[in-house]
Amino acid sequence: MKNWLFNVWNVAKIELLQKIRQKNTLAILVFLMLFTFFVFQIEIQH
């Protein structure tokens, strides 16, 4: 049921690793905030 969530997470990890390699700190912070919010919303709905 949560397969799509794992797919999103896998894509997100790849994106995050690329940003870390580029040392794009602002992008990393924004990304983590968005991802945390996304997960939080899912937890509320269940």
Buried (B, 14 or more C-beta within 10 A) or exposed (E): EEEEEEEBBEEBEEBBEEBEEEEEEEBBEEBEEEBEEBEEEEEEEE
